[in-house]
């Protein structure tokens, strides 16, 4: 399914993924362009992606195949990994300090790992489903498949605030993988080709990124192999995207808004 604007002939409201705001309220829309292509494990059901200190990390899903891995960006080779045993279905991940946090889908349980060794060091709990995870430098930011984002204290895991993500004043559901990008939150929308750019203070969608021209031909049209993975290198400004079961990871650039 695609919810790229006007491409399928279905209104966004009927697609039930994004609202259809009035034209005057439409944020800027950009089509991602590929800068470079890197190998990616086509068996990886990507749920989380991030770069910390120049190193690429990925969390993967599906019961029995879930885990956390550190990857060599150029070769796509897994340098180190740790598995998450059944019945857990891995989801989003992020790093604060020397700890990596990883969500699971419906078990209301998260895992904590040492960032240097990937050794498990603890667990934490949260209410509801876990989908995407990022951080703003001091708090964890969690998506759960709804239109809401929750901020959690990384020491106590207590919720400190939440916002509803809105486009044209209407909630945007199915927020999935998250990434903090230069003061914004970027979010994949599950089963769509779009990333929404979110103001973390208000939840307002300030921009749309169309990944339609980035999706590999080998997985085009798949309901499973959807875009899901955004990594920002804060040191260089480079942005990378991939998807579930994609054979490649792409560095992208954003041209001027349409």
N, C-alpha and C positions, 0 to 999 in steps of 0.2 A: 504494500500500500504506500502511496506517496501523498503527502499533503503540500507539496510545493505549490505555490499560489498559481491557480488557473490552469495547471497542467493536466489534471485528470478530468476536468469537467464537473467535478463535484464541489459543492460549496464547502468551505472549511468547517462550517457549523455541522453539516451532515457527516463530514469525516470524523467529527467528534474528537479531534486531537487539538486543534487550535480554533479559537473563536475567529469570527470574521468582522473585524472592526470597520468603522466608517473610514472611507478613503482619507479623510483629513487627519485621522489618527494613526495612519500607517507609519510605522518606524522605517528607517532606512533599511534597504535590502541589498546584500552583497552576494555575489557568486564566488565561491572559493576557487582559487586557481592553484594548480600544483607547481611547487618549486622543485621538489626532489622526491624520489620514491625510495623506500627502504624495504627490505624483506620483513615479513611478519608471518608468524605461525598461523597457518590457515586452519588449524584445529583449535585455536584459542578462542573461546567464547568470551570476548573482551567485555569486562564490566567496569573496570577502572583503569585509568592511565594518568601518570604524572611524571614530571621530571624534577628531581631534587639534587642540587649540587652537581648538575650535569649528567646525572644517571637516570636512565629510563626504568620505570617500574610499571607493572601491569598486574591487575587482579583479574581472575577468570572465574566463570560460573559453570553451572550444571553440576548436579549431584554426582560425586565420584570423579569429577574433573576440575574441581575448584582449587584455586591456590593463588599464591603470590609469587611473582618472579621479577628478577632484575635482568634486563636485556641489553645486549650490545646493540646500540642504535644502528650502526653501519651494516652489520652482518645479520641482525635479527636473531642471533644465537642467544639462548637462555644461559646466562652466566651462573645464576643461582636461583633456586626455587624451593618453596615449601608448600605442601599439599594441605588442603582442608578436607578432613574426612567426612563421609556421610554421617548424618543426613543433611549437612549444611550445603547450601547453594550460594557460592561466593558472589559478592556484588562490589560496590564502589570502594575505593581506597584512597588514602592521602597520607602525608607525613607532616608532623609537627615536631620540631626538635629531633631527638634521636628515636622517636617512636613512629611506626607506621600503623595506621588504623584501617581495618577492613570490615565492611558490613556483610551480613548475609541476608537472604531474601525474606523469608517468612518465619524465621526462628527467633527474631528479636534479640539476636546475639551478635556481638562484634568481636573481632580478634585484634590483639595488639602484638606487634612484632618489633624486635630490635632492628633499627634501620641499617645497621652495619652488617649484621650476621643473618638477618631474617629469622632468627630464633623466636618462637612464640614466647611472650612474656606475660600475657594476661588476656582477660576477656572483659567485655562490658555489655550492658543491656540498654535497650531503647524500646519505646512503644511502636507497634505497627511494623510495616515492611521497611526494609532497607533497599534502596536503589542506587543512588549516587552519593558520593562523598567528596568534599573538598575542604579548604580551610582558608581563613583570611589572615593568618599569622598568629592568631590567638584563640580562635574557636573553630570547632568542627562545624561544617555546614552539610546537612543531610537532606536528600530528597527521598520521597517514599511512593512515587508514582502518582501523587495528587498534584495540585497546583501550589502546594505549600513547601517552603523551605524552612528547616529548623536549625537554629544555632545551638550547639551543645558545648558545655565546658569540657575540655579534654582531660581534666583531672577527675571531675565528679560525674560527668556525663549527664548533668542536669540541663534541661532546656533553659536557655537564657532569653531567647526571643524567637519569633517566627514572622515570616511575611508570606503573603499570597502573591504569586506571580501573575501579572495581568497584562494582556495585550488589548489596547483600546478599551480598557476598563473591565474586560471580561477575563475570567480565570483561564490559565493555560495549564492543562493537565498533562499527565504522563511525562513529567520532568524526570530525566534519567541521569546519565553520567554527567558529572559536574566538574568544572575547572574554574579556579580563580585566575583571571587574566587581567593584570594591570588595573585592579580596582573594580572590575566587573565580575559577575558570575556568568559563565557560559554553560549552557545546558543542552544536551541532545534531547530531542523529543522522540520517545520510543515509537518505532515503526514510521518514522518520517525521515526526510532528507534534510531537515532543518536543525540548525542550532539557534537558540534564542540568546540574546545578550541582555542581561538583567542588571538593573540598578539594585545593589544589595540593600540600600536604605529603604527603598519604597516598594521593591518588587516589580516595578514597571519594566516591560520589555522595551529596550531602547534601540534594538537592531535585530535583524534576521540575517543568518548566513545560510546560503543554499549550497549543499554538498552534492547536488545532483551530478555535477561534472567530475566529481572525485571518485564516486563509487566504481569499484572495479567491474569490468564486464562479466567476470566469472560469477559474480554474486548478484548482479542487477536483477531486481524483481523478487528476490528472496524475502520471505517474511521473517526469517531468522537472522540472516546475515545483514543486519541493518547497521547504519552508522552508530557507533557507541564507543567513544574514546577521544578525549581531548587532552593534550599535554602542552603546557606553556613553559618554555625555558625563560625564567625571569632574568637570567644573566645575559641572554642574547636577544630576547624578544621573539625567538622562533616559535611557531605554533605547529603542532603535529596532530593529525587525526587518523583514526582507523575505525574498524567496525568488528562486530562479532563474525568470526570465521573469515575475515578478510585475508588475502594473501600478501597484502602490502600495507605499509604505514606511510603516510604522506606528510611532508612538510608543505604547508599551504601559505598563501598570501591572500590578502583581501584588497581588491581594487576599489576604486571609488564606488560609493553606493549607487544603486540603480535609481 
